[in-house]
Amino acid sequence: MLFSLSMQIFVRALFVVTLVAGGAGVCCQADDVATASAEKVQSTKANYFGDLKQKLTQTWPNNRLVRFVFHGHSVPAGYFRTPIVRRFDSYPVLFHQGLCERYPTAVIDVCNTAIGGENSVSGAKRFADDVLTLKPDVVFIDYCLNDRRVGVDTAQDCWRTMVEQAVAKGVMVVLLTPTPDSKEDISDPDSPLAKHAESIRQLAREFELPLVDSYSQFQRLVGEGEDVTDYLSQSNHPNRDGHQVVADQILSLFE
């Protein structure tokens, strides 16, 4: 007991000395925490699908159907310039094609429960009936664009509800930050989409889930001099190139 108390006093004293000594020690601590957090995210991405990737490599007669479900709004549903739907150019189908090429002996099914115009409030209400009844191995959730109508807090609660339901059933989950909207400045950290994107990152950290950070990827492209409209079919819907950006990120989880 005395040893434990002495150690507590020593740790507190050391912390005070570090603060007094200047910002360098504190910054170093913060950098270490950030590095550890980043490494944990990479570890989650690398290990989360380990067993599933093993199943995808199995051959007949030992293989089985592996099912992926995409749940969300108009983007995963395949809407381009509304009301035109180009399902075969949407990221769920591009992912399906790419995964089949990587795992040619796997039986892979991709289901799409996305509805144009929907937000996570209604998406959460039908999650059990429309998504979990399909008995998926993995569910992808993408609602941020339309969640701007309900606000960050409400949306995060709804996403959390869906994640908890899936985890309770042993279903793996991947969260997606939004694709761009040309009516917002993608470089503005205070824009509505940026705030929703950060909310989803928080959920991914909270549940230790893989994250497809589409928003950061498009920010990077714009930062490199790309025009965001080159990836859009209308202000809030990606074109095929935009969908390919998302599909490539998802496929990287299964390399």
C-alpha positions as CSV (number, residue, x, y, z in Angstrom):
1,M,0.0,0.0,0.0
2,L,2.8,2.4,0.9
3,F,4.7,1.5,-2.2
4,S,1.6,2.2,-4.4
5,L,1.1,5.6,-2.7
6,S,4.8,6.4,-3.2
7,M,4.6,5.6,-6.8
8,Q,1.5,7.8,-7.3
9,I,3.4,10.7,-5.7
10,F,6.4,10.1,-7.9
11,V,4.3,10.0,-11.1
12,R,2.5,13.2,-10.2
13,A,5.8,14.9,-9.4
14,L,7.3,13.8,-12.6
15,F,4.3,15.1,-14.6
16,V,4.7,18.5,-12.9
17,V,8.4,18.6,-13.6
18,T,7.7,17.8,-17.3
19,L,5.2,20.7,-17.5
20,V,7.6,23.2,-15.9
21,A,10.5,22.1,-18.0
22,G,8.8,23.4,-21.1
23,G,6.5,22.3,-23.9
24,A,8.9,19.8,-25.5
25,G,8.1,17.0,-23.1
26,V,4.4,17.6,-23.4
27,C,4.5,17.7,-27.1
28,C,6.5,14.5,-27.2
29,Q,3.9,12.8,-25.0
30,A,1.1,14.0,-27.3
31,D,3.0,12.8,-30.4
32,D,3.5,9.4,-28.7
33,V,-0.2,9.1,-28.0
34,A,-1.1,10.1,-31.6
35,T,1.4,7.6,-33.0
36,A,0.0,4.8,-30.7
37,S,-3.5,5.7,-31.8
38,A,-2.5,5.6,-35.5
39,E,-0.7,2.3,-35.0
40,K,-3.8,0.9,-33.3
41,V,-6.0,1.9,-36.2
42,Q,-3.6,0.3,-38.7
43,S,-3.6,-2.9,-36.5
44,T,-7.4,-3.0,-36.5
45,K,-7.4,-2.6,-40.3
46,A,-4.8,-5.4,-40.7
47,N,-6.3,-7.9,-38.3
48,Y,-10.0,-7.3,-38.3
49,F,-10.7,-9.3,-41.4
50,G,-8.0,-12.0,-40.8
51,D,-10.4,-14.9,-40.5
52,L,-12.7,-13.7,-43.2
53,K,-9.8,-13.3,-45.7
54,Q,-8.8,-16.9,-44.8
55,K,-12.4,-18.0,-45.7
56,L,-12.1,-16.1,-49.0
57,T,-9.1,-18.1,-50.0
58,Q,-10.8,-21.5,-49.4
59,T,-11.7,-23.5,-52.4
60,W,-14.6,-25.9,-53.2
61,P,-15.8,-27.9,-51.4
62,N,-14.6,-26.1,-48.3
63,N,-15.6,-22.6,-49.2
64,R,-18.9,-20.9,-48.5
65,L,-20.8,-17.8,-49.5
66,V,-19.4,-14.6,-48.0
67,R,-21.9,-11.8,-47.9
68,F,-21.3,-8.0,-47.8
69,V,-24.1,-5.5,-47.3
70,F,-24.0,-1.8,-48.1
71,H,-26.4,0.3,-46.1
72,G,-26.8,4.0,-46.6
73,H,-28.2,6.7,-48.9
74,S,-28.1,7.6,-52.6
75,V,-24.3,7.3,-53.1
76,P,-24.0,3.6,-52.3
77,A,-27.4,3.1,-54.0
78,G,-25.8,4.2,-57.2
79,Y,-27.4,7.5,-58.0
80,F,-25.4,9.7,-60.3
81,R,-27.2,12.7,-61.8
82,T,-30.6,12.3,-60.2
83,P,-32.8,10.5,-61.1
84,I,-30.3,8.4,-63.1
85,V,-29.0,5.3,-61.3
86,R,-25.8,3.7,-62.5
87,R,-25.5,0.7,-60.2
88,F,-22.6,-0.9,-62.1
89,D,-20.5,2.2,-61.7
90,S,-21.1,2.5,-57.9
91,Y,-18.5,1.7,-55.3
92,P,-20.3,-1.4,-53.9
93,V,-20.3,-3.1,-57.4
94,L,-16.7,-1.9,-58.2
95,F,-15.7,-3.4,-54.8
96,H,-17.5,-6.6,-55.7
97,Q,-15.7,-6.9,-59.0
98,G,-12.3,-6.1,-57.5
99,L,-12.8,-8.6,-54.6
100,C,-13.7,-11.4,-57.0
101,E,-10.5,-10.7,-59.0
102,R,-8.5,-10.9,-55.8
103,Y,-10.2,-14.1,-54.6
104,P,-11.1,-16.0,-57.7
105,T,-12.2,-19.2,-55.8
106,A,-14.5,-17.3,-53.4
107,V,-18.3,-17.2,-53.6
108,I,-19.0,-13.5,-52.9
109,D,-22.4,-11.9,-52.6
110,V,-22.9,-8.1,-52.3
111,C,-26.3,-6.8,-51.2
112,N,-27.4,-3.2,-51.3
113,T,-30.0,-1.9,-48.8
114,A,-29.2,1.8,-49.5
115,I,-32.1,4.2,-50.2
116,G,-31.8,7.5,-52.0
117,G,-32.7,10.5,-49.8
118,E,-32.5,8.5,-46.5
119,N,-30.5,9.5,-43.4
120,S,-29.3,7.4,-40.5
121,V,-32.4,8.0,-38.4
122,S,-34.6,6.0,-40.8
123,G,-31.7,3.7,-41.7
124,A,-31.3,2.7,-38.0
125,K,-35.0,2.0,-37.7
126,R,-34.9,-0.6,-40.5
127,F,-31.4,-1.9,-39.8
128,A,-32.5,-5.1,-38.0
129,D,-35.3,-6.0,-40.5
130,D,-33.6,-5.0,-43.8
131,V,-29.9,-5.6,-43.1
132,L,-29.3,-8.2,-40.3
133,T,-31.9,-10.6,-41.7
134,L,-29.6,-11.0,-44.7
135,K,-27.1,-12.6,-42.4
136,P,-24.1,-10.6,-43.6
137,D,-20.5,-11.2,-42.8
138,V,-19.7,-7.5,-43.1
139,V,-21.9,-4.3,-43.2
140,F,-20.8,-1.0,-44.6
141,I,-22.5,2.1,-43.4
142,D,-22.5,5.4,-45.4
143,Y,-25.0,8.2,-44.4
144,C,-23.1,11.4,-43.7
145,L,-24.2,13.4,-46.7
146,N,-27.8,13.2,-45.7
147,D,-27.1,13.3,-41.9
148,R,-26.4,17.0,-42.2
149,R,-30.2,17.4,-42.0
150,V,-30.4,15.7,-38.5
151,G,-27.2,17.0,-36.9
152,V,-24.0,15.4,-35.7
153,D,-25.3,14.2,-32.3
154,T,-28.5,12.6,-33.5
155,A,-26.6,11.0,-36.4
156,Q,-23.9,9.6,-34.2
157,D,-26.5,8.1,-31.9
158,C,-28.2,6.3,-34.8
159,W,-24.9,5.0,-36.2
160,R,-24.0,3.8,-32.7
161,T,-27.3,1.9,-32.5
162,M,-26.6,0.2,-35.9
163,V,-23.1,-0.7,-34.9
164,E,-24.2,-2.2,-31.6
165,Q,-26.9,-4.3,-33.2
166,A,-24.4,-5.6,-35.7
167,V,-21.7,-6.4,-33.1
168,A,-24.3,-8.2,-31.0
169,K,-25.0,-10.5,-33.9
170,G,-21.3,-11.1,-34.6
171,V,-21.4,-9.1,-37.8
172,M,-18.3,-7.1,-38.8
173,V,-18.8,-3.4,-39.6
174,V,-17.0,-0.8,-41.7
175,L,-17.8,2.9,-41.3
176,L,-17.4,5.4,-44.2
177,T,-16.9,9.1,-44.0
178,P,-18.7,11.1,-46.7
179,T,-17.8,11.6,-50.3
180,P,-17.6,15.4,-51.2
181,D,-20.3,17.9,-51.9
182,S,-19.1,20.7,-54.2
183,K,-21.3,23.2,-52.3
184,E,-19.0,22.9,-49.3
185,D,-15.4,23.8,-49.1
186,I,-13.7,20.5,-48.5
187,S,-10.7,22.2,-47.0
188,D,-12.8,23.9,-44.3
189,P,-12.5,21.9,-41.0
190,D,-15.6,23.6,-39.7
191,S,-17.9,22.6,-42.6
192,P,-20.9,20.4,-41.8
193,L,-19.4,17.4,-43.7
194,A,-16.1,17.8,-42.0
195,K,-17.8,17.6,-38.6
196,H,-19.8,14.5,-39.6
197,A,-16.6,12.9,-40.9
198,E,-14.9,13.5,-37.6
199,S,-17.9,12.1,-35.7
200,I,-17.6,8.8,-37.7
201,R,-13.9,8.7,-37.0
202,Q,-14.7,8.9,-33.3
203,L,-17.1,6.0,-33.6
204,A,-14.5,3.9,-35.4
205,R,-12.1,4.5,-32.6
206,E,-14.7,3.9,-29.9
207,F,-15.6,0.5,-31.4
208,E,-12.2,-0.3,-32.9
209,L,-13.7,-0.7,-36.3
210,P,-12.1,-0.3,-39.8
211,L,-12.7,3.1,-41.3
212,V,-12.9,4.0,-44.9
213,D,-12.1,7.7,-44.7
214,S,-13.4,8.8,-48.1
215,Y,-13.5,12.5,-47.0
216,S,-9.8,12.5,-46.1
217,Q,-8.9,10.9,-49.4
218,F,-10.7,13.5,-51.4
219,Q,-9.2,16.2,-49.2
220,R,-5.8,14.8,-50.1
221,L,-6.6,14.8,-53.8
222,V,-7.8,18.4,-53.7
223,G,-4.6,19.3,-51.7
224,E,-2.6,17.8,-54.5
225,G,-4.3,20.2,-57.0
226,E,-7.2,18.0,-58.2
227,D,-10.6,19.6,-58.8
228,V,-13.2,17.9,-56.7
229,T,-15.8,18.4,-59.4
230,D,-13.8,16.0,-61.6
231,Y,-15.0,13.3,-59.2
232,L,-18.7,14.3,-59.1
233,S,-21.6,13.7,-61.4
234,Q,-23.6,16.4,-59.6
235,S,-22.9,18.5,-56.5
236,N,-23.4,15.7,-54.0
237,H,-23.0,12.5,-56.0
238,P,-19.7,11.0,-57.2
239,N,-19.2,9.9,-60.8
240,R,-17.5,6.6,-61.6
241,D,-14.0,8.1,-60.8
242,G,-15.3,9.2,-57.4
243,H,-16.8,5.9,-56.7
244,Q,-13.5,4.2,-57.7
245,V,-11.7,6.3,-55.1
246,V,-14.0,4.8,-52.4
247,A,-13.9,1.2,-53.8
248,D,-10.1,1.2,-53.8
249,Q,-10.0,2.2,-50.2
250,I,-12.4,-0.6,-49.3
251,L,-10.4,-3.1,-51.3
252,S,-7.3,-2.2,-49.5
253,L,-8.8,-3.7,-46.3
254,F,-8.8,-7.1,-48.0
255,E,-5.3,-7.2,-49.6
